[in-house]
């Protein structure tokens, strides 16, 4: 099986990040003229809406629809590009920005036209220092050639773009927390509604889209919605850059048409798990997505199929976990991440992530009983849907899914860890039966 | 206001900054500093003002401004915060609230450069914790000072796991056995693991074997697979679709 490359088509071209090479390969030029001069903003918006392009950042909300929510009128409107790619397992935007920054800039201009915004910000995570520098250099080139600034290509449209560097906070990938980070505050999510489309950055209507989403816009304007739809299936149109990581032989970014079976992505493209090992489970959409198991490998990789299977396509990052991995340790690592990254604004998330970590530690240390799994399920239930954003849910769902798919393993771990601890406690007193039980314990 | 006594003796030791740590209850809240009292290096002032000019609201410059000050001071020291506060005309408390929130802003003088070893989910599956521990141990053995070595959450480079960011330079994939060389180069102030950074020209992942014929010989391989492999990239991809689909 091979990839279907749209966004990554020229990614191996030397110096693609320079304006010269990007223009030579068809960037800006005719299609930007089309968006700016031939089509009206309504027509650009309509094309995006008809393409059914869905957000590539996690939620999968239709981009055109989101843009259509932006009110008309003369108020200041903004476009924000969410380049705070922090979802564990996701590294597609990094590649796009490093290798093809002008594609993103062009996407931002077109997004700006659709939203009626003339000021845009690219919120890039601070860790992507090199990529931010590349973007800055690309912006300077684009300004120099008149693709940004006042009256682009002598059209009615003006558009300014600024690269805003974050300083390390996963929560800033959440759209309203991103706005707070951009306004120079702690990145705390806001109560919704009002949604950013009505009241976002500096209280103005704001369109927020992921890097990959915006990178799709130029081709849609150039070749039309119908062409774009032909690349995917049903309501999952276009291609997807899938970041495959974890226990596979060839981790990396692979671009496929949506609807490609998961098995082909994991085995044919990424090489499958290492010799002699099997897929135990996988996160189909970043670490926030509930895990799926072997039986789901033949599902088509679409927003719908992943949702029907009880998970989500999310940011399009497949993390493969093979059968050598102990799930309690993985769940613990996962929960520690969310505990660390919880902004602390909502109690269920702040406390729930902390308690989940503590309970998983108890399991590992042999202090837990099988009843703890019930308590843990309750904690997860109390997080779900009870916070301003979905960070807490993003821990509750995958941890919950691990326990429900692999309950036996968790119970066994509890028993073995208890036996091991008991052995350590009493071995000096000589308890042969406990010693025997302890031999089977985890190391 | 309390007078100095036993209380005062305790407070004479410098208090750590950080919102969940001790607070000086015996002092009034700091106000927006007077420009007369705080000297700001010209370069830093220009940089902060440059950031402020980019946004409709000057507060938006808080993150980049603190980043710029940290670069000069090594951390968000009270002095650094005062300098940003006086240029931006905001209270130091406002800036402290931000410095304590974001992971990359240091509220302790740990070191002016950093090594973030990613130990998040995807790296965890590839033994990242052991790599971090080996580097930390080795750094202690070799007596490296002034470097903030720590575990970090996902750095967005799971294709090169386990990996680390050395002052923003991404290196990987690493192994426990890389630790001595890694630390030696770090101590000498050179680029660590040359040739194995995402930013190095011609960087390729070890399993990125596009040049090998077997890679393009799948049953469904297309004719275009025969185009020559590009010299660099980091994604482990192989040649794919016709150029006609070019974006």
Interface residues (C-beta under 8 A of the other chain):
Chain A: X1 X2 X3 X4 X5 X6 X7 X8 X9 X10 X11 X12 X13 X14 X25 X26 X76 X85 X86 X87 X88 X89 X90 X91 X93 X94 X95 X98 X99 X100 X103 X119 X125 X126 X127 X128 X129 X130 X162 X164 X165 X166 X167 X168 X169 X170 X181 X182 X183 X184 X185 X186 X187 X202 X215 X218 X219 X243 X245 X246 X247 X249 X250 X251 X252 X253 X254 X255 X268 X269 X270 X271 X283 X287 X317 X319 X320 X321 X325 X329 X330 X333 X334 X337 X340 X341 X343
Chain B: X54 X55 X56 X57 X59 X60 X61 X62 X63 X64 X66 X67 X97 X98 X101 X102 X103 X104 X105 X116 X119 X120 X121 X122 X124 X125 X126 X153 X154 X155 X156 X157 X158 X159 X160 X161 X165 X168 X169 X170 X198 X199 X205 X207 X208 X218 X220 X221 X222 X225 X229 X230 X231 X232 X233 X234 X235 X236 X237 X238 X239 X240 X241 X243 X245 X246 X247
